[in-house]
Amino acid sequence: MDCIFCKIIQHEIPANTVYEDDEVIAFKDINPQAPIHLLIVPKEHVASIMEINDDNREILNKIIQVAQNLARQNNIDNKGFRLVVNTGDDGGQTVKHLHFHLLGGRFMTWPPG
């Protein structure tokens, strides 16, 4: 498989990892859009949110818990942050491996894009 996130998960490509366990890895985005911009990625290859089903839905709870903990660690839990999942080409998904963007450290405008 030629998935950049799978290669990061397998430690074939270096990343600035801020969290890792058996199910999830989180690392700093190489093109940050906010002072804090982390990617939270399930280690199991799931192409997008559209592939979440009864067999793998628990990963969403895990990702939310990791996002909460990372928000606290980065002191953005009280002021606020944005958790974004891009899905499909029109949704701006450039890597076809489910991932959540945790953005914070500045005021987020609306609409986002």
N, CA, C and O of each residue as an XYZ file, in Angstrom:
452
protein
N       0.848     -1.176      0.000
C       0.000      0.000      0.000
C       0.890      1.234      0.000
O       1.907      1.267      0.693
N       0.520      2.235     -0.762
C       1.313      3.446     -0.893
C       0.640      4.590     -0.140
O       0.358      5.637     -0.723
N       0.382      4.394      1.148
C      -0.292      5.384      1.984
C       0.742      6.036      2.899
O       1.411      5.354      3.674
N       0.868      7.353      2.806
C       1.873      8.051      3.607
C       1.620      7.881      5.101
O       2.571      7.785      5.876
N       0.347      7.842      5.523
C       0.068      7.673      6.946
C       0.402      6.260      7.407
O       0.873      6.075      8.530
N       0.169      5.266      6.565
C       0.573      3.898      6.912
C       2.085      3.813      7.070
O       2.580      3.096      7.940
N       2.815      4.535      6.242
C       4.274      4.548      6.346
C       4.729      5.247      7.620
O       5.716      4.836      8.231
N       4.026      6.296      8.026
C       4.340      6.961      9.299
C       4.045      6.014     10.451
O       4.840      5.906     11.385
N       2.905      5.324     10.392
C       2.519      4.367     11.436
C       3.569      3.270     11.578
O       3.880      2.842     12.690
N       4.115      2.816     10.450
C       5.132      1.762     10.461
C       6.537      2.310     10.729
O       7.512      1.558     10.724
N       6.634      3.620     10.961
C       7.902      4.304     11.232
C       8.872      4.200     10.056
O      10.089      4.200     10.243
N       8.323      4.110      8.844
C       9.144      4.136      7.633
C       9.430      5.572      7.218
O      10.428      5.844      6.550
N       8.553      6.491      7.616
C       8.718      7.920      7.359
C       8.686      8.612      8.718
O       7.800      8.333      9.525
N       9.629      9.505      8.986
C       9.623     10.176     10.290
C       8.472     11.168     10.415
O       8.022     11.751      9.429
N       8.013     11.341     11.631
C       6.983     12.331     11.942
C       7.269     12.865     13.335
O       7.910     12.200     14.149
N       6.792     14.060     13.596
C       6.939     14.656     14.916
C       5.773     14.154     15.774
O       4.774     14.851     15.951
N       5.915     12.946     16.295
C       4.856     12.257     17.021
C       4.671     12.861     18.410
O       5.633     13.087     19.144
N       3.399     13.118     18.752
C       3.079     13.668     20.068
C       2.308     12.665     20.921
O       2.170     12.856     22.129
N       1.801     11.593     20.297
C       1.083     10.544     21.025
C       1.069      9.288     20.168
O       0.953      9.353     18.944
N       1.191      8.129     20.841
C       1.082      6.861     20.125
C       0.711      5.763     21.102
O       1.258      5.682     22.201
N      -0.231      4.912     20.690
C      -0.549      3.695     21.423
C      -0.815      2.600     20.387
O      -0.439      2.752     19.225
N      -1.443      1.522     20.781
C      -1.676      0.404     19.862
C      -2.689      0.704     18.764
O      -2.697      0.035     17.730
N      -3.550      1.709     18.979
C      -4.645      1.976     18.043
C      -4.529      3.281     17.269
O      -5.073      3.409     16.172
N      -3.818      4.253     17.842
C      -3.831      5.618     17.304
C      -2.431      6.204     17.364
O      -1.639      5.887     18.251
N      -2.146      7.069     16.396
C      -0.932      7.882     16.435
C      -1.351      9.331     16.173
O      -2.273      9.591     15.401
N      -0.670     10.255     16.820
C      -0.918     11.684     16.593
C       0.428     12.365     16.376
O       1.407     12.077     17.065
N       0.455     13.269     15.408
C       1.692     13.958     15.082
C       1.393     15.347     14.561
O       0.267     15.645     14.163
N       2.413     16.197     14.566
C       2.262     17.570     14.097
C       2.123     17.585     12.578
O       2.829     16.872     11.866
N       1.198     18.414     12.099
C       0.999     18.579     10.657
C       2.219     19.296     10.074
O       2.728     20.248     10.667
N       2.683     18.835      8.914
C       3.867     19.471      8.303
C       3.534     20.807      7.642
O       4.436     21.567      7.289
N       2.237     21.098      7.472
C       1.801     22.369      6.898
C       0.740     22.969      7.821
O      -0.435     23.026      7.458
N       1.144     23.414      9.010
C       0.154     23.834     10.012
C      -0.672     25.037      9.577
O      -0.167     25.987      8.978
N      -1.964     24.963      9.899
C      -2.901     26.036      9.594
C      -3.294     26.812     10.846
O      -4.130     27.713     10.788
N      -2.695     26.463     11.964
C      -2.917     27.136     13.243
C      -1.682     26.887     14.100
O      -0.893     25.992     13.799
N      -1.502     27.679     15.178
C      -0.342     27.451     16.039
C      -0.253     26.009     16.546
O       0.844     25.470     16.697
N      -1.388     25.394     16.805
C      -1.440     23.973     17.148
C      -2.220     23.287     16.046
O      -3.397     23.586     15.839
N      -1.582     22.377     15.340
C      -2.235     21.628     14.255
C      -1.673     20.210     14.299
O      -0.573     19.934     13.820
N      -2.471     19.322     14.891
C      -2.083     17.929     15.037
C      -2.984     17.044     14.210
O      -4.158     17.357     14.016
N      -2.452     15.947     13.722
C      -3.234     14.943     13.018
C      -3.367     13.734     13.924
O      -2.379     13.246     14.473
N      -4.589     13.256     14.077
C      -4.872     12.074     14.887
C      -5.352     10.997     13.929
O      -6.367     11.166     13.253
N      -4.618      9.886     13.872
C      -4.799      8.887     12.817
C      -4.955      7.489     13.424
O      -4.136      7.074     14.244
N      -6.006      6.763     13.023
C      -6.084      5.367     13.475
C      -4.999      4.548     12.790
O      -4.673      4.786     11.628
N      -4.445      3.589     13.511
C      -3.393      2.760     12.912
C      -3.956      1.783     11.887
O      -3.266      1.418     10.935
N      -5.184      1.364     12.070
C      -5.828      0.521     11.056
C      -6.155      1.402      9.850
O      -6.708      2.491     10.003
N      -5.810      0.928      8.655
C      -6.107      1.720      7.466
C      -7.610      1.697      7.193
O      -8.187      0.671      6.831
N      -8.210      2.853      7.378
C      -9.609      3.107      7.033
C      -9.544      4.309      6.105
O      -9.035      5.359      6.496
N     -10.046      4.177      4.894
C      -9.843      5.220      3.886
C     -10.512      6.548      4.247
O      -9.941      7.611      4.006
N     -11.706      6.496      4.817
C     -12.412      7.733      5.154
C     -13.479      7.442      6.191
O     -13.705      6.290      6.561
N     -14.123      8.480      6.651
C     -15.210      8.339      7.610
C     -16.338      7.482      7.029
O     -17.114      6.888      7.779
N     -16.431      7.417      5.707
C     -17.475      6.630      5.051
C     -17.239      5.133      5.192
O     -18.135      4.343      4.896
N     -16.057      4.726      5.636
C     -15.769      3.305      5.849
C     -15.930      2.876      7.308
O     -15.630      1.734      7.658
N     -16.400      3.785      8.151
C     -16.673      3.410      9.541
C     -17.932      2.548      9.569
O     -18.948      2.894      8.966
N     -17.852      1.419     10.279
C     -18.987      0.495     10.364
C     -19.005     -0.133     11.756
O     -18.226      0.256     12.626
N     -19.892     -1.103     11.965
C     -20.012     -1.736     13.280
C     -18.720     -2.408     13.730
O     -18.474     -2.525     14.931
N     -17.899     -2.845     12.796
C     -16.657     -3.545     13.152
C     -15.544     -2.612     13.620
O     -14.657     -3.038     14.360
N     -15.575     -1.349     13.202
C     -14.464     -0.455     13.522
C     -14.891      0.862     14.181
O     -14.058      1.751     14.359
N     -16.149      1.003     14.541
C     -16.656      2.283     15.048
C     -16.033      2.711     16.371
O     -16.006      3.902     16.681
N     -15.531      1.757     17.157
C     -14.936      2.107     18.448
C     -13.706      3.004     18.301
O     -13.326      3.697     19.245
N     -13.091      2.993     17.130
C     -11.922      3.848     16.922
C     -12.297      5.319     17.040
O     -11.462      6.146     17.408
N     -13.548      5.649     16.730
C     -13.975      7.047     16.839
C     -13.950      7.514     18.294
O     -13.529      8.636     18.574
N     -14.398      6.664     19.221
C     -14.323      7.013     20.641
C     -12.882      7.233     21.065
O     -12.579      8.181     21.790
N     -12.006      6.367     20.618
C     -10.593      6.471     20.964
C     -10.004      7.782     20.437
O      -9.274      8.468     21.152
N     -10.321      8.125     19.192
C      -9.801      9.354     18.595
C     -10.301     10.577     19.362
O      -9.538     11.516     19.586
N     -11.565     10.578     19.764
C     -12.112     11.704     20.531
C     -11.397     11.819     21.877
O     -11.069     12.924     22.310
N     -11.155     10.703     22.532
C     -10.437     10.729     23.814
C      -9.019     11.276     23.643
O      -8.551     12.070     24.458
N      -8.349     10.850     22.589
C      -7.003     11.353     22.309
C      -7.061     12.852     22.024
O      -6.209     13.601     22.501
N      -8.044     13.296     21.260
C      -8.194     14.720     20.954
C      -8.413     15.520     22.243
O      -7.817     16.583     22.414
N      -9.254     15.025     23.144
C      -9.476     15.701     24.421
C      -8.176     15.833     25.203
O      -7.854     16.907     25.711
N      -7.438     14.743     25.296
C      -6.179     14.751     26.049
C      -5.148     15.684     25.418
O      -4.445     16.407     26.125
N      -5.061     15.668     24.099
C      -4.109     16.555     23.421
C      -4.518     18.018     23.566
O      -3.658     18.889     23.697
N      -5.817     18.296     23.545
C      -6.297     19.667     23.766
C      -5.889     20.142     25.166
O      -5.429     21.272     25.334
N      -6.060     19.284     26.154
C      -5.652     19.641     27.524
C      -4.137     19.874     27.600
O      -3.682     20.863     28.175
N      -3.368     18.959     27.018
C      -1.906     19.066     27.070
C      -1.404     20.339     26.396
O      -0.377     20.892     26.789
N      -2.132     20.799     25.380
C      -1.724     21.997     24.635
C      -2.433     23.258     25.109
O      -2.329     24.312     24.482
N      -3.157     23.143     26.226
C      -3.835     24.288     26.846
C      -4.812     25.003     25.922
O      -4.940     26.226     25.965
N      -5.498     24.228     25.088
C      -6.538     24.819     24.226
C      -7.919     24.291     24.602
O      -8.906     24.609     23.938
N      -7.995     23.488     25.660
C      -9.267     22.890     26.053
C     -10.269     23.926     26.549
O     -11.468     23.762     26.320
N      -9.830     24.971     27.211
C     -10.752     25.972     27.745
C     -11.103     27.076     26.754
O     -12.249     27.525     26.712
N     -10.139     27.516     25.962
C     -10.398     28.591     24.999
C     -11.127     28.076     23.765
O     -11.892     28.809     23.140
N     -10.887     26.806     23.413
C     -11.557     26.222     22.261
C     -10.592     25.766     21.193
O      -9.437     26.190     21.133
N     -11.102     24.892     20.357
C     -10.313     24.318     19.272
C     -11.270     23.790     18.228
O     -12.484     23.784     18.431
N     -10.728     23.353     17.126
C     -11.525     22.765     16.055
C     -11.010     21.363     15.785
O      -9.803     21.131     15.728
N     -11.950     20.421     15.618
C     -11.631     19.042     15.249
C     -12.294     18.810     13.892
O     -13.518     18.877     13.775
N     -11.481     18.538     12.868
C     -11.957     18.496     11.482
C     -11.652     17.142     10.858
O     -10.565     16.591     11.030
N     -12.634     16.617     10.127
C     -12.453     15.402      9.331
C     -12.838     15.741      7.897
O     -14.015     15.950      7.604
N     -11.866     15.797      7.011
C     -12.145     16.010      5.592
C     -12.475     14.655      4.972
O     -11.825     13.651      5.262
N     -13.494     14.645      4.115
C     -13.935     13.383      3.511
C     -14.135     13.569      2.012
O     -14.909     14.425      1.584
N     -13.442     12.775      1.226
C     -13.573     12.817     -0.231
C     -12.898     14.021     -0.854
O     -12.444     14.931     -0.160
N     -12.841     14.012     -2.162
C     -12.150     15.076     -2.895
C     -12.756     16.450     -2.640
O     -12.032     17.404     -2.355
N     -14.087     16.559     -2.741
C     -14.730     17.855     -2.529
C     -14.634     18.307     -1.079
O     -14.732     19.502     -0.797
N     -14.445     17.370     -0.156
C     -14.273     17.705      1.253
C     -12.849     18.077      1.608
O     -12.565     18.439      2.750
N     -11.948     17.992      0.637
C     -10.560     18.383      0.867
C      -9.674     17.284      1.414
O      -8.585     17.565      1.914
N     -10.119     16.026      1.330
C      -9.298     14.918      1.836
C      -8.196     14.612      0.837
O      -8.465     14.125     -0.261
N      -6.952     14.895      1.216
C      -5.823     14.677      0.306
C      -5.107     13.359      0.575
O      -4.448     12.824     -0.317
N      -5.227     12.828      1.793
C      -4.656     11.522      2.122
C      -5.824     10.584      2.394
O      -6.642     10.845      3.276
N      -5.901      9.507      1.649
C      -7.035      8.579      1.752
C      -6.832      7.582      2.892
O      -6.841      6.367      2.694
N      -6.650      8.132      4.076
C      -6.560      7.385      5.336
C      -7.237      8.296      6.356
O      -6.820      9.439      6.541
N      -8.266      7.800      7.010
C      -9.010      8.597      7.977
C      -8.066      9.308      8.936
O      -7.158      8.699      9.503
N      -8.294     10.606      9.108
C      -7.506     11.375     10.057
C      -8.299     12.601     10.499
O      -9.089     13.166      9.744
N      -8.062     12.986     11.737
C      -8.709     14.139     12.338
C      -7.669     15.227     12.529
O      -6.565     14.962     13.003
N      -8.017     16.447     12.162
C      -7.162     17.600     12.395
C      -7.599     18.255     13.699
O      -8.768     18.607     13.855
N      -6.675     18.418     14.627
C      -6.923     19.168     15.852
C      -6.223     20.504     15.685
O      -4.995     20.571     15.625
N      -7.017     21.575     15.610
C      -6.491     22.916     15.356
C      -6.837     23.834     16.518
O      -7.968     23.824     17.003
N      -5.879     24.618     16.961
C      -6.149     25.559     18.034
C      -5.012     26.540     18.212
O      -4.031     26.534     17.468
N      -5.170     27.388     19.228
C      -4.147     28.386     19.510
C      -4.413     29.719     18.852
O      -3.603     30.639     18.964
N      -5.536     29.839     18.166
C      -5.965     31.104     17.574
C      -7.479     31.052     17.407
O      -8.080     29.982     17.500
N      -8.092     32.206     17.161
C      -9.522     32.257     16.916
C      -9.816     31.661     15.549
O      -9.173     32.014     14.561
N     -10.781     30.762     15.492
C     -11.167     30.112     14.243
C     -12.333     30.869     13.608
O     -13.358     31.099     14.250
N     -12.170     31.248     12.353
C     -13.232     31.971     11.654
C     -14.227     30.995     11.033
O     -13.959     29.799     10.921
N     -15.373     31.526     10.634
C     -16.406     30.724      9.981
C     -16.986     31.557      8.850
O     -17.185     32.755      9.053
N     -17.267     31.018      7.688
C     -17.056     29.616      7.314
C     -15.583     29.302      7.115
O     -14.776     30.185      6.826
N     -15.241     28.009      7.278
C     -13.829     27.623      7.265
C     -13.181     27.593      5.893
O     -11.968     27.782      5.794
N     -13.955     27.359      4.813
C     -13.247     27.184      3.551
C     -13.966     27.562      2.342
O     -13.428     27.440      1.241
